[in-house]
């Protein structure tokens, strides 16, 4: 086993030829016998070449002990160097194959995660559409609602005044306020995002993981659902809490910010939650579209 690259041994092999040729050239002329004279450096190079390659044509032979030892040394070094070269070459090829296998395995793992996240996205996208449907209902006054259900992401706080009215959808209970369906589908969306986080290796998409976690944090941070959904069942003075809340929303003016010990805070929290969720949805859908276009999924 060797850690040297094949080129090192190849160059070592070729350097041995002129090195020994020069040594042969320095030896006394009676150290060799044959048809050619070793007084010529070219002849020495020729002899060194046939010696290291073990061809040994026999036209020149060593006579003295010194010359014979040098010839044996060159032959042995040549064989060892060639052996090390072949060993290094086989190791390099094996390493290249190993790296190719590792890269292939890495690509397969990535492809698997892409396929998993796209499977999750199908469920999440369904939940998103339901969530957006009821977001439209609670951010659009009844008088402005239409069949197109186009959400105005720049809706005002006052636009939420009819959240306690029915969604007026044939699939819904007319006695249930639209906001109750909003929270129901928000919870479904939360659950599908939780499943995504638990099942996917987000090392490939760290920013998406951050956004998903932030989404869940915001859902908890701005969760006034219990208080809001209880308003139709409580009275504030001589009117229902839901009626009182709707009037507060409709008549509100100024900045939409939390106020100390004020009933309007629960609706402000809902307003802020919807706004941040719009941003999350855009980021999520954009990332999923990028994944769908990855070349690895087309193989």
C-alpha positions in Angstrom: 0.0 0.0 0.0 1.3 3.5 -0.8 0.0 7.0 -0.4 2.1 8.4 -3.3 0.4 9.2 -6.5 1.1 7.2 -9.7 2.9 10.2 -11.3 5.5 10.1 -8.5 6.5 6.6 -9.3 6.3 7.2 -13.1 8.7 10.1 -12.8 11.0 8.1 -10.4 11.2 5.3 -12.9 12.2 7.6 -15.7 14.7 9.5 -13.6 16.4 6.2 -12.7 17.4 5.7 -16.4 19.6 8.8 -16.9 20.8 8.6 -13.3 22.2 5.1 -13.7 23.4 6.0 -17.3 25.5 8.7 -15.8 27.0 6.4 -13.2 27.8 3.8 -15.9 29.4 6.5 -17.9 31.7 7.3 -15.0 32.8 3.7 -14.5 36.1 2.6 -16.1 35.7 1.4 -19.7 36.8 -2.2 -18.7 33.7 -2.6 -16.5 31.7 -3.6 -19.5 32.2 -5.7 -22.6 30.2 -6.1 -25.8 29.6 -4.8 -29.3 29.0 -1.2 -28.1 31.3 1.2 -26.3 30.2 2.6 -22.9 32.4 5.7 -23.5 29.3 7.2 -25.2 26.6 8.7 -23.0 23.9 7.7 -25.5 25.1 4.1 -25.3 25.0 4.4 -21.5 21.4 5.6 -21.7 20.5 2.7 -24.0 22.1 0.2 -21.6 20.4 1.7 -18.6 17.0 1.5 -20.5 17.3 -2.1 -21.4 18.5 -2.9 -17.9 15.7 -1.2 -16.0 13.1 -2.7 -18.3 14.7 -6.2 -17.9 14.9 -6.6 -21.7 18.6 -7.4 -21.6 19.6 -7.8 -25.2 23.0 -9.1 -24.3 25.0 -6.8 -26.6 26.6 -5.3 -23.5 27.4 -7.1 -20.3 28.9 -6.1 -17.0 32.3 -7.5 -16.0 33.3 -6.0 -12.6 31.6 -6.5 -9.3 30.8 -2.8 -9.1 29.1 -2.8 -12.5 27.2 -6.0 -11.7 26.0 -4.6 -8.4 24.9 -1.4 -10.1 23.1 -3.4 -12.9 21.3 -5.5 -10.3 20.4 -2.5 -8.2 18.9 -0.7 -11.3 16.9 -3.8 -12.3 15.5 -4.3 -8.8 14.7 -0.6 -8.3 13.0 -0.7 -11.7 10.9 -3.7 -10.8 10.0 -2.2 -7.4 9.2 1.2 -8.9 6.9 -0.3 -11.5 5.2 -2.4 -8.8 4.6 0.6 -6.7 3.4 2.5 -9.7 0.8 -0.2 -10.5 -0.2 -0.5 -6.9 -0.6 3.3 -6.6 -2.6 3.3 -9.8 -5.0 0.6 -8.6 -5.5 2.4 -5.3 -6.2 5.7 -7.2 -8.8 3.9 -9.4 -10.3 2.2 -6.4 -10.6 5.6 -4.6 -12.1 7.2 -7.7 -14.7 4.4 -7.8 -15.4 4.8 -4.1 -15.8 8.5 -4.5 -18.2 7.9 -7.4 -20.2 5.5 -5.3 -20.3 8.0 -2.4 -21.4 10.7 -4.7 -24.0 8.5 -6.3 -25.3 7.5 -2.8 -25.3 11.1 -1.8 -27.4 12.0 -4.8 -29.8 9.1 -4.1 -30.3 10.3 -0.5 -30.9 13.9 -1.8 -33.4 12.6 -4.4 -35.2 10.6 -1.7 -35.6 13.7 0.5 -36.8 15.7 -2.5 -39.4 13.1 -3.2 -40.5 12.9 0.4 -40.9 16.7 0.7 -42.9 16.8 -2.5 -45.2 14.1 -1.1 -45.7 16.1 2.0 -46.3 19.2 0.0 -49.3 17.7 -1.7 -51.1 17.4 1.6 -49.7 20.8 2.8 -50.9 22.5 -0.4 -54.4 21.1 0.2 -54.4 22.5 3.7 -53.0 25.8 2.5 -55.9 26.2 0.0 -58.5 25.5 2.7 -56.7 27.9 5.0 -56.6 30.6 2.4 -60.2 30.1 1.6 -61.3 30.9 5.1 -58.6 33.6 5.4 -60.5 35.3 2.6 -63.8 34.9 4.5 -62.5 36.6 7.7 -60.5 39.4 6.0 -63.2 40.4 3.5 -66.4 42.1 4.6 -69.6 40.2 3.5 -70.6 43.0 1.2 -67.3 42.6 -0.8 -67.2 38.8 -1.0 -67.5 37.2 -4.4 -67.1 33.8 -6.1 -63.5 34.6 -7.1 -62.2 34.4 -3.6 -59.2 36.6 -4.4 -57.4 37.4 -1.2 -56.3 41.0 -0.6 -53.0 40.6 1.2 -53.1 44.3 2.0 -56.4 44.0 3.9 -57.0 46.4 6.7 -57.8 45.6 10.3 -61.3 47.0 9.7 -61.9 44.5 6.9 -62.0 41.7 9.5 -65.3 43.1 11.0 -67.4 40.2 9.7 -65.3 37.3 11.0 -68.2 36.2 13.3 -70.6 36.0 10.4 -71.2 32.8 8.5 -68.9 31.9 5.5 -72.2 31.4 3.6 -70.6 28.3 1.9 -72.9 25.4 1.2 -70.4 23.0 2.8 -70.5 24.9 6.1 -72.9 25.2 9.1 -74.6 28.6 8.7 -74.7 28.9 12.5 -70.9 28.6 12.7 -68.9 31.8 12.3 -66.3 31.8 9.5 -63.5 32.4 12.0 -64.2 29.0 13.6 -63.5 27.3 10.2 -60.4 29.5 9.9 -58.9 28.1 13.1 -59.9 24.6 12.2 -58.0 24.7 8.9 -55.1 26.6 10.5 -54.7 23.7 12.9 -54.7 21.2 10.0 -52.0 23.3 8.4 -50.0 23.4 11.6 -50.2 19.6 11.9 -49.0 19.0 8.4 -46.0 21.4 8.9 -45.1 19.5 12.1 -45.1 16.2 10.2 -42.9 17.7 7.6 -40.4 18.9 10.1 -40.3 15.5 11.8 -39.9 13.5 8.6 -37.6 15.6 6.4 -33.8 16.0 6.5 -33.7 19.8 6.4 -29.9 19.9 6.0 -30.6 20.3 2.3 -33.0 23.2 3.0 -32.0 24.9 6.3 -33.8 28.1 5.5 -37.0 26.3 4.8 -36.8 24.6 8.2 -36.2 27.9 9.9 -39.4 29.3 8.2 -41.4 26.3 9.1 -40.4 26.5 12.8 -41.0 30.2 12.7 -44.5 29.5 11.3 -45.3 27.2 14.2 -43.9 29.7 16.7 -46.1 32.4 15.3 -49.2 30.2 15.5 -48.6 29.7 19.2 -47.5 33.3 19.8 -50.6 34.8 18.3 -53.0 32.0 19.4 -56.1 33.7 20.9 -58.5 31.1 19.3 -60.1 30.0 22.6 -60.9 33.6 23.5 -62.1 34.5 20.1 -64.3 31.4 19.6 -65.9 32.0 23.0 -67.1 35.5 22.2 -70.5 34.4 20.6 -71.3 32.7 24.0 -70.5 35.6 26.3 -72.1 38.9 26.9 -70.4 42.3 27.1 -73.0 44.6 28.7 -76.3 44.0 26.9 -74.8 42.5 23.7 -72.9 39.4 22.7 -69.1 39.5 22.8 -69.0 38.7 19.1 -71.1 41.7 18.2 -69.1 43.9 20.5 -65.8 42.6 19.0 -67.1 43.2 15.5 -67.9 46.8 16.3 -64.4 47.3 17.9 -62.8 46.1 14.7 -65.0 48.2 12.5 -64.5 51.4 14.5 -60.8 50.9 15.1 -58.4 53.7 13.9 -54.7 54.3 14.1 -51.9 51.8 14.4 -52.8 48.1 14.7 -50.7 47.4 17.9 -51.4 45.6 21.1 -52.8 47.7 23.9 -52.6 47.1 27.7 -55.5 45.0 29.0 -57.7 45.5 26.1 -60.3 43.1 24.5 -59.2 44.2 21.0 -55.8 42.5 21.5 -57.2 39.1 20.5 -58.2 40.5 17.1 -55.0 42.3 16.7 -53.1 39.0 17.3 -55.3 37.4 14.6 -54.5 40.2 12.2 -50.8 39.9 12.8 -50.9 36.1 12.5 -52.6 36.3 9.1 -50.0 38.8 7.8 -47.0 36.8 8.9 -48.6 33.6 7.5 -48.9 35.2 4.1 -45.1 35.6 4.0 -44.6 32.0 5.1 -46.9 30.7 2.4 -45.0 32.6 -0.3 -41.6 31.3 0.9 -42.9 27.7 1.3 -44.5 27.6 -2.2 -41.5 29.2 -3.8 -39.2 26.6 -2.3 -41.4 23.7 -3.3 -41.5 25.0 -6.9 -37.7 25.1 -6.9 -37.5 21.5 -5.7 -39.9 20.4 -8.4 -37.6 21.8 -11.1 -34.4 20.1 -9.8 -32.7 18.1 -12.6 -32.2 15.1 -10.3 -36.0 14.5 -10.2 -36.1 14.2 -14.0 -33.6 11.2 -14.1 
